[in-house]
Amino acid sequence: MGDFIDSGAVKVIEVIGISKDGFEAAVDNAVAKAAESIKGITGVEVQNLSARVDDGKVVQYRATVKLAFAVR
């Protein structure tokens, strides 16, 4: 679990998660991929959902999210 921030500073970045399995998976992918290089993510805010369509079918889901983590 991430650190609880009760004082100090928080940095917020924007990331776009991508999945073929749905919007929830796209959000999960954004957080998981960012967590590989960013320690202590404490929150996620979904900003936008979009999808790529090919031949009348959704083929890719995208989730633009903001991730928060403590400044160290």
PDB file of N, CA, C, O and CB in Angstrom:
ATOM      1  N   MET A   1       0.846  -1.173   0.000  1.00  0.00           N
ATOM      2  CA  MET A   1       0.000   0.000   0.000  1.00  0.00           C
ATOM      3  C   MET A   1       0.891   1.235   0.000  1.00  0.00           C
ATOM      4  O   MET A   1       1.976   1.221   0.581  1.00  0.00           O
ATOM      5  CB  MET A   1      -0.962  -0.001   1.218  1.00  0.00           C
ATOM      6  N   GLY A   2       0.437   2.304  -0.650  1.00  0.00           N
ATOM      7  CA  GLY A   2       1.213   3.537  -0.721  1.00  0.00           C
ATOM      8  C   GLY A   2       1.238   4.276   0.602  1.00  0.00           C
ATOM      9  O   GLY A   2       0.453   3.993   1.507  1.00  0.00           O
ATOM     10  N   ASP A   3       2.153   5.225   0.700  1.00  0.00           N
ATOM     11  CA  ASP A   3       2.276   6.035   1.907  1.00  0.00           C
ATOM     12  C   ASP A   3       1.113   6.995   2.027  1.00  0.00           C
ATOM     13  O   ASP A   3       0.661   7.561   1.032  1.00  0.00           O
ATOM     14  CB  ASP A   3       3.592   6.802   1.911  1.00  0.00           C
ATOM     15  N   PHE A   4       0.624   7.180   3.253  1.00  0.00           N
ATOM     16  CA  PHE A   4      -0.381   8.198   3.521  1.00  0.00           C
ATOM     17  C   PHE A   4       0.344   9.527   3.655  1.00  0.00           C
ATOM     18  O   PHE A   4       1.358   9.611   4.349  1.00  0.00           O
ATOM     19  CB  PHE A   4      -1.215   7.867   4.809  1.00  0.00           C
ATOM     20  N   ILE A   5      -0.159  10.561   3.003  1.00  0.00           N
ATOM     21  CA  ILE A   5       0.493  11.866   3.013  1.00  0.00           C
ATOM     22  C   ILE A   5      -0.299  12.804   3.910  1.00  0.00           C
ATOM     23  O   ILE A   5      -1.426  13.176   3.584  1.00  0.00           O
ATOM     24  CB  ILE A   5       0.615  12.447   1.574  1.00  0.00           C
ATOM     25  N   ASP A   6       0.292  13.188   5.045  1.00  0.00           N
ATOM     26  CA  ASP A   6      -0.410  14.110   5.935  1.00  0.00           C
ATOM     27  C   ASP A   6       0.226  15.492   5.943  1.00  0.00           C
ATOM     28  O   ASP A   6      -0.362  16.433   6.476  1.00  0.00           O
ATOM     29  CB  ASP A   6      -0.439  13.553   7.342  1.00  0.00           C
ATOM     30  N   SER A   7       1.402  15.632   5.369  1.00  0.00           N
ATOM     31  CA  SER A   7       2.037  16.936   5.192  1.00  0.00           C
ATOM     32  C   SER A   7       3.149  16.777   4.161  1.00  0.00           C
ATOM     33  O   SER A   7       3.550  15.663   3.827  1.00  0.00           O
ATOM     34  CB  SER A   7       2.596  17.497   6.553  1.00  0.00           C
ATOM     35  N   GLY A   8       3.639  17.908   3.665  1.00  0.00           N
ATOM     36  CA  GLY A   8       4.683  17.860   2.640  1.00  0.00           C
ATOM     37  C   GLY A   8       4.136  18.317   1.306  1.00  0.00           C
ATOM     38  O   GLY A   8       3.453  19.338   1.223  1.00  0.00           O
ATOM     39  N   ALA A   9       4.435  17.564   0.265  1.00  0.00           N
ATOM     40  CA  ALA A   9       3.992  17.938  -1.078  1.00  0.00           C
ATOM     41  C   ALA A   9       3.659  16.695  -1.883  1.00  0.00           C
ATOM     42  O   ALA A   9       4.210  15.617  -1.657  1.00  0.00           O
ATOM     43  CB  ALA A   9       5.069  18.771  -1.800  1.00  0.00           C
ATOM     44  N   VAL A  10       2.747  16.869  -2.826  1.00  0.00           N
ATOM     45  CA  VAL A  10       2.317  15.788  -3.697  1.00  0.00           C
ATOM     46  C   VAL A  10       2.554  16.214  -5.141  1.00  0.00           C
ATOM     47  O   VAL A  10       2.266  17.350  -5.518  1.00  0.00           O
ATOM     48  CB  VAL A  10       0.818  15.426  -3.453  1.00  0.00           C
ATOM     49  N   LYS A  11       3.072  15.306  -5.933  1.00  0.00           N
ATOM     50  CA  LYS A  11       3.233  15.557  -7.371  1.00  0.00           C
ATOM     51  C   LYS A  11       2.118  14.821  -8.095  1.00  0.00           C
ATOM     52  O   LYS A  11       1.730  13.720  -7.702  1.00  0.00           O
ATOM     53  CB  LYS A  11       4.651  15.095  -7.891  1.00  0.00           C
ATOM     54  N   VAL A  12       1.603  15.437  -9.157  1.00  0.00           N
ATOM     55  CA  VAL A  12       0.552  14.829  -9.968  1.00  0.00           C
ATOM     56  C   VAL A  12       1.035  14.775 -11.417  1.00  0.00           C
ATOM     57  O   VAL A  12       1.491  15.775 -11.971  1.00  0.00           O
ATOM     58  CB  VAL A  12      -0.794  15.629  -9.848  1.00  0.00           C
ATOM     59  N   ILE A  13       0.928  13.592 -12.018  1.00  0.00           N
ATOM     60  CA  ILE A  13       1.301  13.431 -13.423  1.00  0.00           C
ATOM     61  C   ILE A  13       0.110  12.868 -14.197  1.00  0.00           C
ATOM     62  O   ILE A  13      -0.808  12.295 -13.611  1.00  0.00           O
ATOM     63  CB  ILE A  13       2.545  12.499 -13.569  1.00  0.00           C
ATOM     64  N   GLU A  14       0.137  13.037 -15.497  1.00  0.00           N
ATOM     65  CA  GLU A  14      -0.923  12.503 -16.351  1.00  0.00           C
ATOM     66  C   GLU A  14      -0.365  11.352 -17.174  1.00  0.00           C
ATOM     67  O   GLU A  14       0.718  11.450 -17.752  1.00  0.00           O
ATOM     68  CB  GLU A  14      -1.510  13.609 -17.274  1.00  0.00           C
ATOM     69  N   VAL A  15      -1.120  10.264 -17.219  1.00  0.00           N
ATOM     70  CA  VAL A  15      -0.709   9.057 -17.925  1.00  0.00           C
ATOM     71  C   VAL A  15      -1.916   8.530 -18.695  1.00  0.00           C
ATOM     72  O   VAL A  15      -3.052   8.675 -18.244  1.00  0.00           O
ATOM     73  CB  VAL A  15      -0.147   7.974 -16.934  1.00  0.00           C
ATOM     74  N   ILE A  16      -1.677   7.921 -19.851  1.00  0.00           N
ATOM     75  CA  ILE A  16      -2.747   7.287 -20.611  1.00  0.00           C
ATOM     76  C   ILE A  16      -2.520   5.781 -20.597  1.00  0.00           C
ATOM     77  O   ILE A  16      -1.508   5.288 -21.095  1.00  0.00           O
ATOM     78  CB  ILE A  16      -2.806   7.833 -22.074  1.00  0.00           C
ATOM     79  N   GLY A  17      -3.474   5.061 -20.021  1.00  0.00           N
ATOM     80  CA  GLY A  17      -3.427   3.604 -20.010  1.00  0.00           C
ATOM     81  C   GLY A  17      -4.175   3.059 -21.215  1.00  0.00           C
ATOM     82  O   GLY A  17      -5.159   3.650 -21.661  1.00  0.00           O
ATOM     83  N   ILE A  18      -3.712   1.940 -21.738  1.00  0.00           N
ATOM     84  CA  ILE A  18      -4.282   1.348 -22.944  1.00  0.00           C
ATOM     85  C   ILE A  18      -4.558  -0.132 -22.692  1.00  0.00           C
ATOM     86  O   ILE A  18      -3.767  -0.827 -22.054  1.00  0.00           O
ATOM     87  CB  ILE A  18      -3.329   1.535 -24.161  1.00  0.00           C
ATOM     88  N   SER A  19      -5.710  -0.604 -23.212  1.00  0.00           N
ATOM     89  CA  SER A  19      -6.056  -2.013 -23.069  1.00  0.00           C
ATOM     90  C   SER A  19      -6.984  -2.438 -24.200  1.00  0.00           C
ATOM     91  O   SER A  19      -7.702  -1.621 -24.777  1.00  0.00           O
ATOM     92  CB  SER A  19      -6.714  -2.278 -21.701  1.00  0.00           C
ATOM     93  N   LYS A  20      -6.956  -3.719 -24.501  1.00  0.00           N
ATOM     94  CA  LYS A  20      -7.916  -4.298 -25.445  1.00  0.00           C
ATOM     95  C   LYS A  20      -9.116  -4.878 -24.700  1.00  0.00           C
ATOM     96  O   LYS A  20     -10.079  -5.326 -25.322  1.00  0.00           O
ATOM     97  CB  LYS A  20      -7.241  -5.392 -26.304  1.00  0.00           C
ATOM     98  N   ASP A  21      -9.057  -4.869 -23.351  1.00  0.00           N
ATOM     99  CA  ASP A  21     -10.059  -5.553 -22.531  1.00  0.00           C
ATOM    100  C   ASP A  21     -11.101  -4.649 -21.886  1.00  0.00           C
ATOM    101  O   ASP A  21     -12.041  -5.157 -21.276  1.00  0.00           O
ATOM    102  CB  ASP A  21      -9.375  -6.309 -21.469  1.00  0.00           C
ATOM    103  N   GLY A  22     -10.973  -3.341 -21.997  1.00  0.00           N
ATOM    104  CA  GLY A  22     -11.981  -2.457 -21.409  1.00  0.00           C
ATOM    105  C   GLY A  22     -11.363  -1.274 -20.696  1.00  0.00           C
ATOM    106  O   GLY A  22     -10.148  -1.193 -20.515  1.00  0.00           O
ATOM    107  N   PHE A  23     -12.243  -0.346 -20.290  1.00  0.00           N
ATOM    108  CA  PHE A  23     -11.776   0.877 -19.641  1.00  0.00           C
ATOM    109  C   PHE A  23     -11.149   0.611 -18.282  1.00  0.00           C
ATOM    110  O   PHE A  23     -10.131   1.214 -17.942  1.00  0.00           O
ATOM    111  CB  PHE A  23     -12.920   1.848 -19.488  1.00  0.00           C
ATOM    112  N   GLU A  24     -11.740  -0.279 -17.504  1.00  0.00           N
ATOM    113  CA  GLU A  24     -11.178  -0.586 -16.187  1.00  0.00           C
ATOM    114  C   GLU A  24      -9.766  -1.147 -16.320  1.00  0.00           C
ATOM    115  O   GLU A  24      -8.878  -0.795 -15.543  1.00  0.00           O
ATOM    116  CB  GLU A  24     -12.077  -1.584 -15.437  1.00  0.00           C
ATOM    117  N   ALA A  25      -9.561  -2.010 -17.293  1.00  0.00           N
ATOM    118  CA  ALA A  25      -8.229  -2.574 -17.531  1.00  0.00           C
ATOM    119  C   ALA A  25      -7.253  -1.491 -17.979  1.00  0.00           C
ATOM    120  O   ALA A  25      -6.072  -1.541 -17.635  1.00  0.00           O
ATOM    121  CB  ALA A  25      -8.298  -3.692 -18.584  1.00  0.00           C
ATOM    122  N   ALA A  26      -7.736  -0.514 -18.743  1.00  0.00           N
ATOM    123  CA  ALA A  26      -6.870   0.590 -19.175  1.00  0.00           C
ATOM    124  C   ALA A  26      -6.414   1.412 -17.968  1.00  0.00           C
ATOM    125  O   ALA A  26      -5.250   1.805 -17.890  1.00  0.00           O
ATOM    126  CB  ALA A  26      -7.608   1.497 -20.194  1.00  0.00           C
ATOM    127  N   VAL A  27      -7.322   1.670 -17.033  1.00  0.00           N
ATOM    128  CA  VAL A  27      -6.946   2.392 -15.804  1.00  0.00           C
ATOM    129  C   VAL A  27      -5.942   1.564 -15.012  1.00  0.00           C
ATOM    130  O   VAL A  27      -4.918   2.084 -14.569  1.00  0.00           O
ATOM    131  CB  VAL A  27      -8.202   2.704 -14.930  1.00  0.00           C
ATOM    132  N   ASP A  28      -6.232   0.282 -14.833  1.00  0.00           N
ATOM    133  CA  ASP A  28      -5.315  -0.603 -14.106  1.00  0.00           C
ATOM    134  C   ASP A  28      -3.935  -0.620 -14.757  1.00  0.00           C
ATOM    135  O   ASP A  28      -2.922  -0.593 -14.058  1.00  0.00           O
ATOM    136  CB  ASP A  28      -5.883  -2.029 -14.043  1.00  0.00           C
ATOM    137  N   ASN A  29      -3.888  -0.666 -16.081  1.00  0.00           N
ATOM    138  CA  ASN A  29      -2.607  -0.682 -16.787  1.00  0.00           C
ATOM    139  C   ASN A  29      -1.832   0.614 -16.573  1.00  0.00           C
ATOM    140  O   ASN A  29      -0.612   0.584 -16.410  1.00  0.00           O
ATOM    141  CB  ASN A  29      -2.830  -0.913 -18.278  1.00  0.00           C
ATOM    142  N   ALA A  30      -2.523   1.742 -16.573  1.00  0.00           N
ATOM    143  CA  ALA A  30      -1.864   3.033 -16.345  1.00  0.00           C
ATOM    144  C   ALA A  30      -1.192   3.059 -14.978  1.00  0.00           C
ATOM    145  O   ALA A  30      -0.038   3.467 -14.849  1.00  0.00           O
ATOM    146  CB  ALA A  30      -2.878   4.187 -16.458  1.00  0.00           C
ATOM    147  N   VAL A  31      -1.925   2.619 -13.963  1.00  0.00           N
ATOM    148  CA  VAL A  31      -1.378   2.624 -12.600  1.00  0.00           C
ATOM    149  C   VAL A  31      -0.235   1.618 -12.475  1.00  0.00           C
ATOM    150  O   VAL A  31       0.815   1.936 -11.917  1.00  0.00           O
ATOM    151  CB  VAL A  31      -2.486   2.304 -11.569  1.00  0.00           C
ATOM    152  N   ALA A  32      -0.434   0.417 -12.987  1.00  0.00           N
ATOM    153  CA  ALA A  32       0.592  -0.628 -12.860  1.00  0.00           C
ATOM    154  C   ALA A  32       1.879  -0.251 -13.583  1.00  0.00           C
ATOM    155  O   ALA A  32       2.972  -0.439 -13.047  1.00  0.00           O
ATOM    156  CB  ALA A  32       0.066  -1.954 -13.406  1.00  0.00           C
ATOM    157  N   LYS A  33       1.758   0.272 -14.781  1.00  0.00           N
ATOM    158  CA  LYS A  33       2.963   0.636 -15.540  1.00  0.00           C
ATOM    159  C   LYS A  33       3.706   1.782 -14.866  1.00  0.00           C
ATOM    160  O   LYS A  33       4.932   1.755 -14.764  1.00  0.00           O
ATOM    161  CB  LYS A  33       2.596   1.024 -16.981  1.00  0.00           C
ATOM    162  N   ALA A  34       2.962   2.791 -14.405  1.00  0.00           N
ATOM    163  CA  ALA A  34       3.602   3.920 -13.718  1.00  0.00           C
ATOM    164  C   ALA A  34       4.277   3.460 -12.424  1.00  0.00           C
ATOM    165  O   ALA A  34       5.335   3.969 -12.057  1.00  0.00           O
ATOM    166  CB  ALA A  34       2.566   5.024 -13.412  1.00  0.00           C
ATOM    167  N   ALA A  35       3.663   2.499 -11.740  1.00  0.00           N
ATOM    168  CA  ALA A  35       4.210   2.005 -10.472  1.00  0.00           C
ATOM    169  C   ALA A  35       5.540   1.282 -10.652  1.00  0.00           C
ATOM    170  O   ALA A  35       6.267   1.074  -9.680  1.00  0.00           O
ATOM    171  CB  ALA A  35       3.215   1.076  -9.808  1.00  0.00           C
ATOM    172  N   GLU A  36       5.863   0.900 -11.872  1.00  0.00           N
ATOM    173  CA  GLU A  36       7.167   0.269 -12.123  1.00  0.00           C
ATOM    174  C   GLU A  36       8.310   1.254 -11.900  1.00  0.00           C
ATOM    175  O   GLU A  36       9.417   0.846 -11.549  1.00  0.00           O
ATOM    176  CB  GLU A  36       7.228  -0.286 -13.554  1.00  0.00           C
ATOM    177  N   SER A  37       8.055   2.539 -12.100  1.00  0.00           N
ATOM    178  CA  SER A  37       9.128   3.527 -11.938  1.00  0.00           C
ATOM    179  C   SER A  37       8.810   4.611 -10.907  1.00  0.00           C
ATOM    180  O   SER A  37       9.687   5.399 -10.554  1.00  0.00           O
ATOM    181  CB  SER A  37       9.418   4.177 -13.265  1.00  0.00           C
ATOM    182  N   ILE A  38       7.579   4.659 -10.426  1.00  0.00           N
ATOM    183  CA  ILE A  38       7.184   5.665  -9.432  1.00  0.00           C
ATOM    184  C   ILE A  38       6.750   4.931  -8.177  1.00  0.00           C
ATOM    185  O   ILE A  38       5.840   4.103  -8.216  1.00  0.00           O
ATOM    186  CB  ILE A  38       6.032   6.596  -9.969  1.00  0.00           C
ATOM    187  N   LYS A  39       7.396   5.232  -7.077  1.00  0.00           N
ATOM    188  CA  LYS A  39       7.064   4.587  -5.808  1.00  0.00           C
ATOM    189  C   LYS A  39       6.059   5.436  -5.035  1.00  0.00           C
ATOM    190  O   LYS A  39       6.113   6.665  -5.075  1.00  0.00           O
ATOM    191  CB  LYS A  39       8.338   4.355  -4.962  1.00  0.00           C
ATOM    192  N   GLY A  40       5.159   4.784  -4.345  1.00  0.00           N
ATOM    193  CA  GLY A  40       4.256   5.473  -3.424  1.00  0.00           C
ATOM    194  C   GLY A  40       3.085   6.181  -4.069  1.00  0.00           C
ATOM    195  O   GLY A  40       2.649   7.215  -3.563  1.00  0.00           O
ATOM    196  N   ILE A  41       2.558   5.662  -5.171  1.00  0.00           N
ATOM    197  CA  ILE A  41       1.360   6.267  -5.765  1.00  0.00           C
ATOM    198  C   ILE A  41       0.228   6.148  -4.754  1.00  0.00           C
ATOM    199  O   ILE A  41      -0.049   5.062  -4.245  1.00  0.00           O
ATOM    200  CB  ILE A  41       0.975   5.576  -7.131  1.00  0.00           C
ATOM    201  N   THR A  42      -0.424   7.271  -4.465  1.00  0.00           N
ATOM    202  CA  THR A  42      -1.467   7.286  -3.439  1.00  0.00           C
ATOM    203  C   THR A  42      -2.861   7.528  -3.988  1.00  0.00           C
ATOM    204  O   THR A  42      -3.842   7.349  -3.265  1.00  0.00           O
ATOM    205  CB  THR A  42      -1.155   8.332  -2.426  1.00  0.00           C
ATOM    206  N   GLY A  43      -2.975   7.929  -5.240  1.00  0.00           N
ATOM    207  CA  GLY A  43      -4.302   8.191  -5.771  1.00  0.00           C
ATOM    208  C   GLY A  43      -4.316   8.228  -7.279  1.00  0.00           C
ATOM    209  O   GLY A  43      -3.297   8.466  -7.927  1.00  0.00           O
ATOM    210  N   VAL A  44      -5.499   7.987  -7.827  1.00  0.00           N
ATOM    211  CA  VAL A  44      -5.706   8.052  -9.267  1.00  0.00           C
ATOM    212  C   VAL A  44      -7.041   8.743  -9.521  1.00  0.00           C
ATOM    213  O   VAL A  44      -8.033   8.465  -8.847  1.00  0.00           O
ATOM    214  CB  VAL A  44      -5.670   6.626  -9.916  1.00  0.00           C
ATOM    215  N   GLU A  45      -7.056   9.638 -10.494  1.00  0.00           N
ATOM    216  CA  GLU A  45      -8.275  10.316 -10.906  1.00  0.00           C
ATOM    217  C   GLU A  45      -8.433  10.117 -12.412  1.00  0.00           C
ATOM    218  O   GLU A  45      -7.560  10.497 -13.191  1.00  0.00           O
ATOM    219  CB  GLU A  45      -8.240  11.840 -10.530  1.00  0.00           C
ATOM    220  N   VAL A  46      -9.542   9.523 -12.808  1.00  0.00           N
ATOM    221  CA  VAL A  46      -9.800   9.295 -14.226  1.00  0.00           C
ATOM    222  C   VAL A  46     -10.279  10.607 -14.844  1.00  0.00           C
ATOM    223  O   VAL A  46     -11.277  11.180 -14.405  1.00  0.00           O
ATOM    224  CB  VAL A  46     -10.853   8.153 -14.437  1.00  0.00           C
ATOM    225  N   GLN A  47      -9.565  11.077 -15.862  1.00  0.00           N
ATOM    226  CA  GLN A  47      -9.875  12.336 -16.514  1.00  0.00           C
ATOM    227  C   GLN A  47     -10.717  12.151 -17.773  1.00  0.00           C
ATOM    228  O   GLN A  47     -11.626  12.937 -18.043  1.00  0.00           O
ATOM    229  CB  GLN A  47      -8.603  13.058 -16.855  1.00  0.00           C
ATOM    230  N   ASN A  48     -10.408  11.106 -18.541  1.00  0.00           N
ATOM    231  CA  ASN A  48     -11.061  10.937 -19.832  1.00  0.00           C
ATOM    232  C   ASN A  48     -11.017   9.471 -20.245  1.00  0.00           C
ATOM    233  O   ASN A  48     -10.043   8.765 -19.985  1.00  0.00           O
ATOM    234  CB  ASN A  48     -10.393  11.824 -20.905  1.00  0.00           C
ATOM    235  N   LEU A  49     -12.077   9.035 -20.883  1.00  0.00           N
ATOM    236  CA  LEU A  49     -12.115   7.702 -21.471  1.00  0.00           C
ATOM    237  C   LEU A  49     -12.343   7.863 -22.959  1.00  0.00           C
ATOM    238  O   LEU A  49     -13.188   8.651 -23.383  1.00  0.00           O
ATOM    239  CB  LEU A  49     -13.225   6.811 -20.818  1.00  0.00           C
ATOM    240  N   SER A  50     -11.585   7.112 -23.756  1.00  0.00           N
ATOM    241  CA  SER A  50     -11.765   7.151 -25.206  1.00  0.00           C
ATOM    242  C   SER A  50     -11.450   5.766 -25.752  1.00  0.00           C
ATOM    243  O   SER A  50     -10.925   4.907 -25.043  1.00  0.00           O
ATOM    244  CB  SER A  50     -10.856   8.246 -25.872  1.00  0.00           C
ATOM    245  N   ALA A  51     -11.778   5.565 -27.022  1.00  0.00           N
ATOM    246  CA  ALA A  51     -11.539   4.256 -27.620  1.00  0.00           C
ATOM    247  C   ALA A  51     -11.179   4.408 -29.085  1.00  0.00           C
ATOM    248  O   ALA A  51     -11.559   5.379 -29.741  1.00  0.00           O
ATOM    249  CB  ALA A  51     -12.768   3.353 -27.464  1.00  0.00           C
ATOM    250  N   ARG A  52     -10.451   3.445 -29.576  1.00  0.00           N
ATOM    251  CA  ARG A  52     -10.123   3.372 -31.003  1.00  0.00           C
ATOM    252  C   ARG A  52     -11.091   2.386 -31.638  1.00  0.00           C
ATOM    253  O   ARG A  52     -11.313   1.294 -31.117  1.00  0.00           O
ATOM    254  CB  ARG A  52      -8.620   2.937 -31.239  1.00  0.00           C
ATOM    255  N   VAL A  53     -11.658   2.778 -32.756  1.00  0.00           N
ATOM    256  CA  VAL A  53     -12.635   1.944 -33.450  1.00  0.00           C
ATOM    257  C   VAL A  53     -12.078   1.551 -34.811  1.00  0.00           C
ATOM    258  O   VAL A  53     -11.525   2.380 -35.533  1.00  0.00           O
ATOM    259  CB  VAL A  53     -13.992   2.683 -33.603  1.00  0.00           C
ATOM    260  N   ASP A  54     -12.231   0.279 -35.147  1.00  0.00           N
ATOM    261  CA  ASP A  54     -11.797  -0.225 -36.448  1.00  0.00           C
ATOM    262  C   ASP A  54     -12.918  -1.093 -37.009  1.00  0.00           C
ATOM    263  O   ASP A  54     -13.360  -2.040 -36.359  1.00  0.00           O
ATOM    264  CB  ASP A  54     -10.452  -1.033 -36.336  1.00  0.00           C
ATOM    265  N   ASP A  55     -13.364  -0.776 -38.186  1.00  0.00           N
ATOM    266  CA  ASP A  55     -14.407  -1.541 -38.870  1.00  0.00           C
ATOM    267  C   ASP A  55     -15.666  -1.677 -38.006  1.00  0.00           C
ATOM    268  O   ASP A  55     -16.283  -2.741 -37.950  1.00  0.00           O
ATOM    269  CB  ASP A  55     -13.880  -2.930 -39.248  1.00  0.00           C
ATOM    270  N   GLY A  56     -16.031  -0.592 -37.344  1.00  0.00           N
ATOM    271  CA  GLY A  56     -17.253  -0.574 -36.550  1.00  0.00           C
ATOM    272  C   GLY A  56     -17.172  -1.261 -35.206  1.00  0.00           C
ATOM    273  O   GLY A  56     -18.196  -1.458 -34.553  1.00  0.00           O
ATOM    274  N   LYS A  57     -15.966  -1.633 -34.775  1.00  0.00           N
ATOM    275  CA  LYS A  57     -15.794  -2.313 -33.486  1.00  0.00           C
ATOM    276  C   LYS A  57     -14.726  -1.609 -32.665  1.00  0.00           C
ATOM    277  O   LYS A  57     -13.721  -1.140 -33.198  1.00  0.00           O
ATOM    278  CB  LYS A  57     -15.419  -3.799 -33.692  1.00  0.00           C
ATOM    279  N   VAL A  58     -14.960  -1.542 -31.362  1.00  0.00           N
ATOM    280  CA  VAL A  58     -13.952  -0.986 -30.461  1.00  0.00           C
ATOM    281  C   VAL A  58     -12.807  -1.987 -30.379  1.00  0.00           C
ATOM    282  O   VAL A  58     -13.009  -3.153 -30.039  1.00  0.00           O
ATOM    283  CB  VAL A  58     -14.551  -0.680 -29.034  1.00  0.00           C
ATOM    284  N   VAL A  59     -11.608  -1.518 -30.693  1.00  0.00           N
ATOM    285  CA  VAL A  59     -10.441  -2.411 -30.691  1.00  0.00           C
ATOM    286  C   VAL A  59      -9.408  -2.013 -29.644  1.00  0.00           C
ATOM    287  O   VAL A  59      -8.475  -2.770 -29.375  1.00  0.00           O
ATOM    288  CB  VAL A  59      -9.791  -2.422 -32.063  1.00  0.00           C
ATOM    289  N   GLN A  60      -9.567  -0.833 -29.050  1.00  0.00           N
ATOM    290  CA  GLN A  60      -8.615  -0.388 -28.036  1.00  0.00           C
ATOM    291  C   GLN A  60      -9.289   0.631 -27.124  1.00  0.00           C
ATOM    292  O   GLN A  60      -9.922   1.577 -27.593  1.00  0.00           O
ATOM    293  CB  GLN A  60      -7.343   0.218 -28.693  1.00  0.00           C
ATOM    294  N   TYR A  61      -9.146   0.427 -25.817  1.00  0.00           N
ATOM    295  CA  TYR A  61      -9.691   1.331 -24.815  1.00  0.00           C
ATOM    296  C   TYR A  61      -8.555   2.161 -24.237  1.00  0.00           C
ATOM    297  O   TYR A  61      -7.457   1.654 -24.006  1.00  0.00           O
ATOM    298  CB  TYR A  61     -10.434   0.548 -23.698  1.00  0.00           C
ATOM    299  N   ARG A  62      -8.829   3.446 -24.004  1.00  0.00           N
ATOM    300  CA  ARG A  62      -7.811   4.350 -23.459  1.00  0.00           C
ATOM    301  C   ARG A  62      -8.394   5.098 -22.274  1.00  0.00           C
ATOM    302  O   ARG A  62      -9.538   5.552 -22.313  1.00  0.00           O
ATOM    303  CB  ARG A  62      -7.304   5.347 -24.541  1.00  0.00           C
ATOM    304  N   ALA A  63      -7.602   5.223 -21.226  1.00  0.00           N
ATOM    305  CA  ALA A  63      -8.001   5.957 -20.037  1.00  0.00           C
ATOM    306  C   ALA A  63      -6.917   6.964 -19.694  1.00  0.00           C
ATOM    307  O   ALA A  63      -5.785   6.586 -19.392  1.00  0.00           O
ATOM    308  CB  ALA A  63      -8.263   4.998 -18.849  1.00  0.00           C
ATOM    309  N   THR A  64      -7.260   8.239 -19.740  1.00  0.00           N
ATOM    310  CA  THR A  64      -6.336   9.287 -19.321  1.00  0.00           C
ATOM    311  C   THR A  64      -6.561   9.500 -17.841  1.00  0.00           C
ATOM    312  O   THR A  64      -7.671   9.814 -17.412  1.00  0.00           O
ATOM    313  CB  THR A  64      -6.540  10.618 -20.135  1.00  0.00           C
ATOM    314  N   VAL A  65      -5.498   9.328 -17.055  1.00  0.00           N
ATOM    315  CA  VAL A  65      -5.611   9.420 -15.593  1.00  0.00           C
ATOM    316  C   VAL A  65      -4.549  10.369 -15.039  1.00  0.00           C
ATOM    317  O   VAL A  65      -3.500  10.581 -15.647  1.00  0.00           O
ATOM    318  CB  VAL A  65      -5.471   8.017 -14.943  1.00  0.00           C
ATOM    319  N   LYS A  66      -4.846  10.926 -13.885  1.00  0.00           N
ATOM    320  CA  LYS A  66      -3.857  11.683 -13.121  1.00  0.00           C
ATOM    321  C   LYS A  66      -3.481  10.838 -11.910  1.00  0.00           C
ATOM    322  O   LYS A  66      -4.340  10.340 -11.183  1.00  0.00           O
ATOM    323  CB  LYS A  66      -4.409  13.100 -12.690  1.00  0.00           C
ATOM    324  N   LEU A  67      -2.176  10.693 -11.714  1.00  0.00           N
ATOM    325  CA  LEU A  67      -1.649   9.909 -10.594  1.00  0.00           C
ATOM    326  C   LEU A  67      -0.978  10.830  -9.596  1.00  0.00           C
ATOM    327  O   LEU A  67      -0.244  11.741  -9.978  1.00  0.00           O
ATOM    328  CB  LEU A  67      -0.654   8.834 -11.086  1.00  0.00           C
ATOM    329  N   ALA A  68      -1.226  10.597  -8.324  1.00  0.00           N
ATOM    330  CA  ALA A  68      -0.627  11.416  -7.266  1.00  0.00           C
ATOM    331  C   ALA A  68       0.353  10.572  -6.456  1.00  0.00           C
ATOM    332  O   ALA A  68       0.107   9.398  -6.181  1.00  0.00           O
ATOM    333  CB  ALA A  68      -1.723  12.017  -6.340  1.00  0.00           C
ATOM    334  N   PHE A  69       1.475  11.201  -6.080  1.00  0.00           N
ATOM    335  CA  PHE A  69       2.456  10.527  -5.221  1.00  0.00           C
ATOM    336  C   PHE A  69       3.257  11.584  -4.470  1.00  0.00           C
ATOM    337  O   PHE A  69       3.365  12.733  -4.897  1.00  0.00           O
ATOM    338  CB  PHE A  69       3.403   9.602  -6.059  1.00  0.00           C
ATOM    339  N   ALA A  70       3.809  11.166  -3.350  1.00  0.00           N
ATOM    340  CA  ALA A  70       4.551  12.097  -2.488  1.00  0.00           C
ATOM    341  C   ALA A  70       5.850  12.524  -3.147  1.00  0.00           C
ATOM    342  O   ALA A  70       6.542  11.721  -3.772  1.00  0.00           O
ATOM    343  CB  ALA A  70       4.843  11.458  -1.120  1.00  0.00           C
ATOM    344  N   VAL A  71       6.167  13.800  -2.998  1.00  0.00           N
ATOM    345  CA  VAL A  71       7.469  14.310  -3.419  1.00  0.00           C
ATOM    346  C   VAL A  71       8.470  13.924  -2.337  1.00  0.00           C
ATOM    347  O   VAL A  71       8.256  14.210  -1.159  1.00  0.00           O
ATOM    348  CB  VAL A  71       7.441  15.875  -3.654  1.00  0.00           C
ATOM    349  N   ARG A  72       9.545  13.286  -2.727  1.00  0.00           N
ATOM    350  CA  ARG A  72      10.540  12.832  -1.744  1.00  0.00           C
ATOM    351  C   ARG A  72      11.769  13.704  -1.773  1.00  0.00           C
ATOM    352  O   ARG A  72      12.710  13.471  -1.014  1.00  0.00           O
ATOM    353  CB  ARG A  72      10.933  11.382  -2.001  1.00  0.00           C
TER     354      ARG A  72
END
